[in-house]
């Protein structure tokens, strides 16, 4: 019987990160891009907690503190991002990122 170790968690974190990157790169919808960013941040959380659990050393709680910090940061990013999406929708009547390219002109 195999036990679950650090490499298993790192693979899950890498898969979440890859899915998040694919989502950010391929989506034209601003909400979809925000969801991809959330996946990337959750991948970082998985890695923080895994290293905190499996790597010995002083300050055993640091991975959990970093994860809480990332969760707070993700909540703030979601609030600001959704406010920007709502402002863009009110102006352009779409949340398609490529449609809002006229902001630069």
Secondary structure, 3 states (H helix, E strand, C coil): CCCCCHHHHHHHHHHHHHHHHHHHHHCCEHHHHHHHHHHHHHHHHHHHHHHHHHCCCCCCCHHHHHHHHHHHHHHHHHHHHHHHHHHHHHHHCCCECCHHHHHHC
